[in-house]
Amino acid sequence: MQKKPLLILVIVLVLSGALIAYFSMQKTVTLVINGESQTLATFAFTVGDFLEKQAVPLKAEDALNPPQDHWLREGESVQLEQAGQIFILADGEESILITSARKPADILAEADVPLSPEDQIYVDGELTTSQETLSYQPSHSMRVTRATSITLFVDGREQTFTSVEKTLAQALWGEGFRLREGDDLSPAPGTPLTGQPLQARLTPARELTIRLPGNTVRTLSTATTVGEALAGSGTALQGLDYSLPGESESIPEDGEIQVVRVREDIILEQEPIPYGLTFQSTNEVEIDSQKILNGGEYGVQARRIRVRYENGEEVSRNVEKEWVAKEPQPRVVGYGTKITVRTANTADGPIEYWRKITAYATSYSPCRSGTDECWHGTSSGKEVKKGVIAVIRSWYLYMQGMAVYIPGYGFATIEDVGGGVSGTHWVDLGYSDASYVPWSENVTVYFLTPVPPPENIMWVLE
């Protein structure tokens, strides 16, 4: 009795395995036909089987990639360019080509029709480039119009160009030659262009227009150069005058000659040279005072300028020479180096000082230094407390250790470096955290004797 359920289970497993194996043979393939793609699921093993299942017919001239016997893999792409019928007309002959090529250059090469860069290709009546990709159509018509190389001799000049026009007159018109009655063209204007090289000679009657400032002269001339034409018309160039085109050049095709009357003037220009500022020590002036020792004088910069006028209008201004006619003399400011020792009575008793300045005072302590940390030491190594003050670095380099007196604060020495306050003298008054007093006002700073040696004195305070 137990064998029957076991048999059913075996049958179910076998069928499940078969279904899994069957569906594992299915794959997804991208089919691209003439540039249009679609993604399909298939059980086909080869490219040929796949196309047959999709009812896609193949011709021998079709371009297929991969080939029909290629085994398909999951995710592969099958590219098919179907061949079309091309009706070709070239060099008076018609031919038919069945091909999968899409570019005219490839199609003509396959049809053994030579092609030069100047030739024109018309596909279904529309002008087309040789590298343009044609859309798939069951059939196209293609016509090749050959370019004819034309060598033209005009007034002793040779010009070679190519044209796809039907006649010589049309080709000359396309190159800007306007044939007029009386012009001599050989061969005749109606000569057909066949693609074979052609030589032609044109002798035009020359009508010239000479444009002068305020006047226009029209004349007929057989001259070959602009200079000859101007001389014959009585409008010769003089002095710096010039013509467009130049005198030695051939007369332009449009017969337009412009005469430009030129004159030049020389002018002199002067402009002041600002004087500089220098500082000089003087022992006739008290320290921290200044005196103008020399007021300074402006210099003079001179230029010789050539100004060019064409037809009365200024067109250029060139400096030919530039020189200093007079050197500037700097303003000399004397800064005082005279030191006088003075005394003063203060709330803390009499003091003797050699320098007195006004400064903006702030205050700090170890934990009120403007940062998130507490700094108990100064730049000189001393402890931050009352009697220790800070100045900006340039002052500190000269004043470290100097004794000062500040009313309301008392006696102190300069021992630390601070950031300063822009635009004013500044001192930062030290305190301990416990005795901190905030400051924000101008104070008088007395520098106490003894007077330091001259090399240790900052004569001009920043």
C-alpha positions as CSV (number, residue, x, y, z in Angstrom):
1,M,0.0,0.0,0.0
2,Q,2.9,2.4,0.6
3,K,4.4,2.0,-2.9
4,K,1.7,4.0,-4.7
5,P,2.3,7.3,-2.9
6,L,6.0,6.9,-3.4
7,L,5.5,6.3,-7.1
8,I,3.4,9.5,-7.4
9,L,6.1,11.5,-5.7
10,V,8.8,10.2,-8.1
11,I,6.6,11.1,-11.1
12,V,6.0,14.6,-9.8
13,L,9.7,15.2,-9.2
14,V,10.6,13.9,-12.7
15,L,8.0,16.2,-14.3
16,S,9.2,19.2,-12.2
17,G,12.8,18.6,-13.3
18,A,11.7,18.3,-16.9
19,L,9.8,21.6,-16.7
20,I,12.8,23.3,-15.1
21,A,15.2,22.0,-17.8
22,Y,12.7,23.1,-20.5
23,F,12.4,26.7,-19.2
24,S,16.1,26.9,-18.6
25,M,16.6,26.5,-22.3
26,Q,14.6,29.8,-22.9
27,K,16.8,32.9,-23.6
28,T,16.3,36.6,-24.3
29,V,17.6,37.9,-27.6
30,T,17.6,41.4,-29.1
31,L,16.7,41.3,-32.8
32,V,17.7,44.4,-34.8
33,I,16.4,44.6,-38.4
34,N,17.4,47.6,-40.4
35,G,18.2,49.6,-37.3
36,E,14.9,48.8,-35.5
37,S,15.2,46.6,-32.5
38,Q,13.0,44.4,-30.3
39,T,13.7,42.1,-27.4
40,L,12.3,38.5,-27.8
41,A,12.2,35.3,-25.7
42,T,13.1,32.2,-27.7
43,F,13.9,28.5,-27.3
44,A,15.9,28.5,-30.6
45,F,19.5,27.1,-30.5
46,T,21.0,28.9,-33.5
47,V,20.5,32.3,-35.2
48,G,19.0,30.5,-38.2
49,D,16.5,28.7,-36.0
50,F,15.7,32.0,-34.2
51,L,15.0,33.9,-37.5
52,E,12.9,31.0,-38.8
53,K,10.8,31.0,-35.7
54,Q,10.3,34.7,-36.1
55,A,9.3,34.2,-39.8
56,V,12.1,36.5,-40.9
57,P,13.1,35.6,-44.5
58,L,16.7,35.8,-45.6
59,K,18.3,36.6,-48.9
60,A,21.8,35.8,-50.0
61,E,22.6,39.6,-50.2
62,D,21.4,40.3,-46.6
63,A,24.0,41.2,-44.0
64,L,23.5,39.0,-40.9
65,N,25.6,39.1,-37.7
66,P,26.2,36.6,-36.2
67,P,25.9,34.0,-39.0
68,Q,23.0,31.5,-39.2
69,D,24.9,28.6,-37.6
70,H,26.0,30.7,-34.6
71,W,24.7,29.2,-31.3
72,L,22.6,31.7,-29.4
73,R,23.4,32.8,-25.8
74,E,21.4,34.7,-23.3
75,G,21.4,38.4,-23.9
76,E,22.9,38.3,-27.4
77,S,22.0,40.7,-30.2
78,V,21.2,39.6,-33.8
79,Q,21.8,42.3,-36.4
80,L,20.1,42.0,-39.9
81,E,20.5,44.5,-42.7
82,Q,18.1,43.5,-45.4
83,A,19.2,43.9,-49.0
84,G,17.4,46.3,-51.3
85,Q,17.3,46.9,-55.0
86,I,19.3,50.0,-56.2
87,F,18.8,51.4,-59.7
88,I,22.0,53.2,-60.6
89,L,22.5,55.8,-63.4
90,A,26.1,56.9,-63.9
91,D,28.2,57.9,-67.0
92,G,25.1,57.4,-69.2
93,E,24.7,53.8,-68.2
94,E,22.1,52.1,-66.1
95,S,22.6,49.2,-63.7
96,I,20.8,47.3,-61.0
97,L,22.4,46.2,-57.7
98,I,20.9,44.2,-54.9
99,T,22.8,45.0,-51.7
100,S,22.6,45.4,-48.0
101,A,25.0,48.4,-48.0
102,R,23.5,51.6,-46.8
103,K,26.0,54.3,-47.7
104,P,26.1,55.6,-51.3
105,A,29.9,55.4,-51.4
106,D,29.8,51.7,-50.4
107,I,26.9,51.0,-52.9
108,L,28.8,52.6,-55.8
109,A,32.0,50.8,-54.9
110,E,30.2,47.5,-54.9
111,A,28.7,48.4,-58.3
112,D,32.3,49.3,-59.6
113,V,31.2,52.9,-60.2
114,P,34.2,55.2,-59.5
115,L,33.5,58.4,-57.4
116,S,35.5,61.6,-57.0
117,P,34.9,64.0,-54.1
118,E,33.4,66.7,-56.4
119,D,30.8,64.3,-57.9
120,Q,27.2,64.7,-56.8
121,I,25.0,61.8,-55.8
122,Y,21.2,62.0,-56.0
123,V,19.1,59.3,-54.2
124,D,15.4,59.2,-55.1
125,G,15.9,62.7,-56.6
126,E,17.5,64.2,-53.4
127,L,21.1,65.4,-53.2
128,T,22.9,63.1,-50.8
129,T,26.4,62.9,-49.4
130,S,28.5,59.8,-50.1
131,Q,28.6,58.9,-46.4
132,E,25.0,59.5,-45.5
133,T,23.2,56.3,-44.3
134,L,20.1,55.6,-46.3
135,S,17.0,54.3,-44.7
136,Y,15.9,50.8,-45.7
137,Q,13.6,50.7,-48.7
138,P,12.9,47.8,-51.0
139,S,14.3,49.9,-53.8
140,H,16.2,53.2,-54.3
141,S,17.2,55.1,-57.4
142,M,20.7,56.6,-57.5
143,R,22.1,59.0,-60.0
144,V,25.7,60.2,-60.2
145,T,26.4,63.6,-61.7
146,R,30.1,63.9,-62.7
147,A,32.0,67.1,-61.9
148,T,33.8,68.7,-64.8
149,S,37.2,70.3,-64.2
150,I,37.4,73.6,-65.9
151,T,40.6,75.7,-66.4
152,L,39.7,79.3,-67.1
153,F,42.1,81.9,-68.5
154,V,41.0,85.5,-67.7
155,D,43.3,88.4,-68.5
156,G,46.4,86.3,-68.3
157,R,45.3,84.6,-65.1
158,E,44.6,80.9,-64.8
159,Q,41.8,79.5,-62.5
160,T,40.8,75.9,-62.1
161,F,37.5,74.8,-60.6
162,T,35.0,72.0,-60.8
163,S,31.3,72.2,-61.6
164,V,28.4,69.8,-61.9
165,E,26.4,72.3,-64.1
166,K,25.2,71.3,-67.5
167,T,26.8,74.0,-69.6
168,L,29.9,76.2,-69.5
169,A,27.9,79.4,-69.0
170,Q,26.1,77.9,-66.0
171,A,29.4,76.8,-64.5
172,L,30.9,80.3,-64.9
173,W,27.8,81.8,-63.4
174,G,28.2,79.5,-60.4
175,E,31.8,80.8,-59.9
176,G,30.7,84.4,-60.0
177,F,31.5,85.3,-63.6
178,R,28.6,87.3,-65.0
179,L,28.8,87.1,-68.8
180,R,27.9,90.4,-70.5
181,E,27.3,91.3,-74.1
182,G,30.6,91.9,-75.7
183,D,32.5,89.4,-73.5
184,D,34.5,86.8,-75.6
185,L,34.2,83.3,-74.3
186,S,35.8,80.3,-76.0
187,P,34.3,77.7,-76.4
188,A,30.7,79.0,-76.6
189,P,28.6,79.5,-73.4
190,G,26.3,76.7,-74.4
191,T,29.1,74.1,-74.5
192,P,27.8,71.0,-72.6
193,L,29.9,69.7,-69.6
194,T,30.5,65.9,-70.0
195,G,32.8,65.3,-67.1
196,Q,35.9,65.5,-69.3
197,P,38.4,68.3,-68.4
198,L,37.7,71.6,-70.3
199,Q,39.8,74.7,-71.0
200,A,38.1,78.0,-71.6
201,R,39.3,81.6,-72.2
202,L,37.4,84.7,-71.2
203,T,38.3,88.2,-72.2
204,P,35.8,90.6,-70.5
205,A,35.3,94.3,-71.3
206,R,36.5,96.2,-68.1
207,E,34.4,98.9,-66.5
208,L,36.1,100.4,-63.5
209,T,34.7,102.3,-60.6
210,I,37.2,104.4,-58.7
211,R,36.0,105.6,-55.3
212,L,37.7,108.7,-53.9
213,P,36.9,110.7,-50.7
214,G,33.7,112.6,-51.7
215,N,33.8,111.5,-55.4
216,T,33.3,108.5,-57.6
217,V,35.0,108.1,-61.0
218,R,33.7,105.5,-63.6
219,T,35.9,104.6,-66.5
220,L,36.7,101.9,-69.1
221,S,40.2,100.6,-69.1
222,T,42.4,97.9,-70.6
223,A,44.9,98.2,-67.8
224,T,46.1,95.1,-66.1
225,T,47.1,96.6,-62.8
226,V,45.4,99.0,-60.4
227,G,48.3,101.5,-60.6
228,E,48.0,101.7,-64.4
229,A,44.2,102.2,-64.2
230,L,44.6,105.0,-61.6
231,A,47.3,106.8,-63.6
232,G,45.2,106.6,-66.8
233,S,42.1,108.0,-65.0
234,G,44.1,111.0,-63.5
235,T,43.7,109.8,-59.9
236,A,47.3,108.8,-59.2
237,L,48.4,108.1,-55.7
238,Q,50.5,110.7,-53.8
239,G,52.6,110.6,-50.7
240,L,51.3,108.1,-48.2
241,D,48.1,107.4,-50.2
242,Y,47.2,103.8,-51.0
243,S,44.6,101.9,-53.0
244,L,42.5,98.8,-52.3
245,P,43.6,96.6,-54.0
246,G,47.3,97.7,-54.0
247,E,48.9,99.5,-57.0
248,S,50.8,96.4,-58.2
249,E,47.8,94.1,-57.9
250,S,45.6,93.0,-60.8
251,I,42.3,94.8,-61.2
252,P,39.6,93.0,-59.2
253,E,36.8,91.1,-60.9
254,D,34.2,93.6,-59.6
255,G,36.2,96.5,-61.1
256,E,36.0,98.4,-57.7
257,I,39.1,100.4,-56.8
258,Q,39.2,102.5,-53.6
259,V,41.7,105.3,-53.1
260,V,42.6,106.2,-49.6
261,R,44.1,109.6,-48.9
262,V,46.5,109.5,-46.0
263,R,48.2,112.1,-43.9
264,E,50.1,111.8,-40.6
265,D,50.7,114.3,-37.8
266,I,53.2,114.3,-35.0
267,I,52.0,115.5,-31.6
268,L,53.7,115.7,-28.1
269,E,51.9,114.7,-25.0
270,Q,52.9,115.2,-21.4
271,E,51.4,113.8,-18.2
272,P,52.5,114.2,-14.6
273,I,54.4,111.4,-12.8
274,P,53.2,111.1,-9.1
275,Y,55.9,111.5,-6.5
276,G,56.5,108.9,-3.9
277,L,56.8,109.0,-0.2
278,T,59.8,108.3,1.9
279,F,60.6,108.5,5.6
280,Q,63.7,109.8,7.2
281,S,64.8,110.0,10.8
282,T,65.4,113.4,12.4
283,N,66.6,114.2,15.9
284,E,65.0,117.6,15.6
285,V,61.5,116.1,16.1
286,E,60.2,114.4,19.2
287,I,59.6,110.7,19.0
288,D,56.1,109.7,17.7
289,S,55.9,113.0,15.8
290,Q,56.5,113.7,12.1
291,K,57.5,116.7,10.1
292,I,57.6,117.2,6.3
293,L,61.2,117.7,5.3
294,N,60.6,117.9,1.6
295,G,57.2,118.5,0.0
296,G,57.9,116.5,-3.1
297,E,57.5,117.4,-6.8
298,Y,55.7,115.8,-9.7
299,G,57.7,114.5,-12.6
300,V,56.8,114.8,-16.3
301,Q,56.3,111.8,-18.7
302,A,56.6,112.9,-22.4
303,R,55.5,111.0,-25.5
304,R,55.9,111.6,-29.2
305,I,52.8,110.2,-31.0
306,R,52.3,109.7,-34.7
307,V,48.6,110.1,-35.6
308,R,47.4,108.6,-38.9
309,Y,44.4,109.9,-40.8
310,E,42.7,108.1,-43.7
311,N,40.2,110.0,-45.7
312,G,40.1,112.6,-42.9
313,E,39.3,110.0,-40.1
314,E,41.8,109.1,-37.4
315,V,42.7,105.4,-37.8
316,S,45.7,104.9,-35.6
317,R,47.7,106.6,-32.8
318,N,51.2,105.1,-32.2
319,V,53.7,106.1,-29.5
320,E,57.0,106.4,-31.3
321,K,59.0,107.5,-28.3
322,E,58.4,107.9,-24.6
323,W,60.8,109.4,-22.1
324,V,60.9,111.0,-18.6
325,A,61.3,114.7,-19.2
326,K,61.5,115.4,-15.5
327,E,62.1,112.9,-12.6
328,P,59.7,113.1,-9.7
329,Q,61.1,114.2,-6.3
330,P,59.7,112.2,-3.4
331,R,58.0,113.8,-0.4
332,V,60.3,113.2,2.6
333,V,58.6,112.8,5.9
334,G,60.8,113.0,9.0
335,Y,60.0,110.8,11.9
336,G,61.2,112.0,15.3
337,T,64.1,110.3,17.1
338,K,64.5,113.0,19.8
339,I,63.9,111.5,23.2
340,T,63.1,113.7,26.2
341,V,62.8,112.1,29.7
342,R,59.8,113.6,31.6
343,T,58.1,113.1,34.9
344,A,54.5,112.8,35.9
345,N,52.5,112.5,39.1
346,T,50.1,109.5,39.0
347,A,47.7,107.8,41.5
348,D,50.4,105.3,42.0
349,G,53.1,107.9,42.6
350,P,55.6,109.9,40.5
351,I,56.9,108.3,37.3
352,E,59.7,109.0,34.9
353,Y,59.0,108.2,31.3
354,W,60.6,108.7,27.8
355,R,57.6,108.0,25.6
356,K,53.8,108.4,25.8
357,I,51.2,107.1,23.4
358,T,47.4,106.7,23.3
359,A,46.2,103.2,22.7
360,Y,42.9,101.3,22.8
361,A,42.9,99.0,25.8
362,T,41.2,95.6,26.2
363,S,41.8,93.0,28.8
364,Y,42.3,89.2,29.1
365,S,43.0,86.4,31.6
366,P,44.1,82.8,31.1
367,C,40.6,81.6,30.4
368,R,39.4,84.8,28.7
369,S,41.8,84.9,25.8
370,G,39.3,84.6,22.9
371,T,39.7,80.8,22.5
372,D,38.1,77.7,23.8
373,E,41.2,76.9,25.9
374,C,42.9,78.5,28.9
375,W,46.4,79.9,28.4
376,H,48.3,80.5,31.6
377,G,51.6,81.4,29.9
378,T,52.7,84.4,27.8
379,S,54.9,84.6,24.8
380,S,57.9,85.5,27.1
381,G,57.1,82.6,29.4
382,K,55.7,84.6,32.3
383,E,52.3,83.8,33.9
384,V,49.3,85.7,32.7
385,K,48.3,88.0,35.6
386,K,47.9,91.7,36.5
387,G,51.1,93.6,35.5
388,V,51.6,91.6,32.3
389,I,50.3,93.1,29.0
390,A,50.2,92.1,25.4
391,V,50.8,94.1,22.2
392,I,50.9,93.2,18.5
393,R,53.8,91.1,17.2
394,S,55.7,93.9,15.5
395,W,55.7,95.9,18.7
396,Y,56.6,92.9,20.8
397,L,59.8,92.3,18.8
398,Y,61.1,95.7,20.0
399,M,59.3,96.1,23.3
400,Q,59.4,92.7,25.0
401,G,60.2,93.3,28.7
402,M,59.8,97.1,28.6
403,A,58.2,98.7,31.7
404,V,55.1,100.8,31.2
405,Y,52.5,102.6,33.3
406,I,48.8,102.8,32.4
407,P,46.5,105.0,34.5
408,G,43.8,102.9,36.1
409,Y,45.7,99.7,35.6
410,G,49.1,100.4,37.0
411,F,52.7,99.3,36.4
412,A,53.3,96.5,33.9
413,T,55.8,94.9,31.5
414,I,55.2,93.9,27.9
415,E,55.4,90.1,27.9
416,D,52.8,88.8,25.4
417,V,51.5,88.9,21.8
418,G,47.9,89.6,20.8
419,G,45.9,90.1,17.7
420,G,45.4,93.9,17.9
421,V,42.6,96.2,16.7
422,S,42.7,97.3,13.1
423,G,43.3,101.0,12.6
424,T,44.5,102.0,16.1
425,H,47.3,101.4,18.6
426,W,46.3,98.6,21.0
427,V,47.3,97.0,24.3
428,D,45.7,94.0,26.1
429,L,45.9,94.2,29.9
430,G,46.5,91.0,31.7
431,Y,44.7,89.7,34.7
432,S,44.3,86.4,36.6
433,D,40.9,84.8,36.2
434,A,40.0,85.6,39.7
435,S,40.8,89.3,39.5
436,Y,39.7,89.9,35.9
437,V,38.4,93.4,35.0
438,P,37.0,94.1,31.5
439,W,38.5,97.0,29.6
440,S,37.3,98.7,26.4
441,E,38.5,102.3,26.2
442,N,41.4,104.5,25.1
443,V,44.3,104.8,27.6
444,T,47.6,106.6,27.9
445,V,50.7,104.3,27.9
446,Y,53.8,105.7,29.6
447,F,57.1,103.9,28.7
448,L,59.2,104.1,31.8
449,T,62.9,104.8,32.1
450,P,65.6,103.7,31.5
451,V,65.6,104.6,27.8
452,P,66.5,101.5,25.8
453,P,69.4,101.6,23.3
454,P,68.4,103.1,19.9
455,E,68.5,99.7,18.1
456,N,65.8,98.5,20.5
457,I,63.4,101.4,19.9
458,M,60.6,101.1,17.4
459,W,60.7,104.7,16.1
460,V,57.6,104.5,13.9
461,L,54.7,102.6,15.4
462,E,52.4,100.6,13.1
